[in-house]
Amino acid sequence: MKKELIENNPLLKFSLNFSLDIIQYCEKLESEKKFVVSRQLLKSGTSIGANSMEAQNAESKSDFIHKIKIAAKECDETQYWLTLCDYSPSYPDCKDLILKVDELSKIINKILATSKSRTPSIV
């Protein structure tokens, strides 16, 4: 992975930093023996960046859109797990992560909208 690719791409940079925050939060969850939610959150939260990175090497415009759509779905799943944590009184505070994943979701959805508008045949 090229460091300059991440530094020059706001989506990759934001999603990498978000993944690092998710890892830290999940380590906290595991230390409190909240393993099931931690594993689910770790998978979906880090998958956003992985799919965004994979989209950078898409074979076509439709492949790019498909991979970004997967990242958007992972954002939705991550939002669910974080909301569950937020509503559970015995879980550590995650409001900052909720704000970050909401921002990440906005970025991804903007990329999707822009990409689709430039490729009218893709729905």
C-alpha positions in Angstrom: 0.0 0.0 0.0 1.4 3.3 -1.0 1.5 5.9 1.7 1.1 8.8 -0.7 -2.0 7.2 -2.2 -3.7 7.4 1.2 -2.3 10.8 2.0 -3.6 12.2 -1.3 -7.1 10.6 -1.1 -9.4 12.0 1.5 -11.6 8.9 1.5 -8.7 6.6 2.1 -7.1 8.8 4.7 -10.4 9.3 6.6 -11.3 5.6 6.4 -7.9 4.5 7.5 -8.0 6.8 10.6 -11.5 5.6 11.3 -10.4 2.0 11.1 -7.6 2.7 13.7 -10.2 4.3 16.0 -12.5 1.3 15.6 -9.6 -1.1 16.4 -9.0 0.9 19.6 -12.6 0.9 20.6 -12.9 -2.8 19.9 -9.9 -3.5 22.1 -11.7 -1.6 24.9 -14.8 -3.7 24.2 -12.8 -6.9 24.4 -11.1 -5.9 27.6 -14.7 -5.6 29.0 -15.5 -9.1 27.6 -18.0 -7.8 25.0 -16.6 -10.1 22.3 -19.6 -10.6 20.0 -20.3 -7.0 19.3 -16.6 -6.2 19.2 -16.0 -8.8 16.5 -18.9 -7.6 14.4 -18.0 -3.9 14.8 -14.3 -4.7 14.0 -15.2 -6.5 10.8 -17.7 -3.9 9.4 -15.7 -0.8 10.7 -12.4 -1.8 9.1 -14.1 -3.2 5.9 -15.1 0.4 4.9 -11.5 1.3 4.3 -10.6 -2.0 2.7 -13.4 -1.7 0.2 -12.6 1.9 -0.5 -8.9 0.9 -1.1 -10.1 -1.9 -3.4 -12.2 0.5 -5.4 -9.0 2.4 -6.3 -8.0 -0.5 -8.5 -11.4 -1.1 -10.1 -11.4 -2.6 -13.5 -14.1 -0.3 -14.7 -16.4 2.5 -13.7 -19.2 0.0 -12.8 -16.7 -2.0 -10.8 -15.6 1.1 -8.9 -19.3 2.0 -8.1 -19.9 -1.6 -7.0 -17.0 -1.5 -4.5 -17.9 1.9 -3.2 -21.5 0.6 -2.7 -20.1 -2.2 -0.6 -18.2 0.4 1.5 -21.5 2.3 1.9 -23.2 -0.9 3.2 -20.4 -1.5 5.6 -20.9 2.1 6.9 -24.5 1.3 7.5 -23.7 -1.9 9.4 -21.1 0.0 11.4 -23.6 2.7 12.2 -25.9 -0.1 13.5 -23.3 -1.7 15.8 -22.3 1.7 17.1 -25.9 2.7 17.8 -26.3 -0.6 19.6 -23.3 0.2 21.7 -24.5 3.8 22.3 -27.9 2.5 23.5 -26.4 -0.1 25.8 -25.7 1.4 29.2 -22.9 -1.0 30.0 -20.9 -0.1 26.9 -18.1 2.5 26.7 -19.0 5.9 25.1 -18.8 5.8 21.3 -20.5 9.1 20.3 -17.3 10.3 18.6 -17.2 7.2 16.4 -20.9 7.7 15.5 -20.1 11.2 14.3 -17.1 9.9 12.3 -19.0 7.1 10.6 -21.8 9.5 9.8 -19.2 11.8 8.1 -17.6 8.8 6.3 -21.0 7.8 5.1 -21.7 11.3 3.7 -18.3 11.2 1.8 -19.0 7.8 0.4 -22.6 8.6 -0.7 -21.3 11.8 -2.4 -18.7 9.8 -4.3 -21.5 7.4 -5.3 -23.8 10.1 -6.4 -21.1 11.8 -8.4 -19.9 8.6 -10.0 -23.5 7.6 -11.0 -24.2 11.0 -12.5 -21.2 10.6 -14.7 -22.3 7.1 -15.8 -26.1 7.4 -16.5 -26.6 3.7 -17.4 -25.6 2.6 -13.9 -28.3 2.5 -11.2 
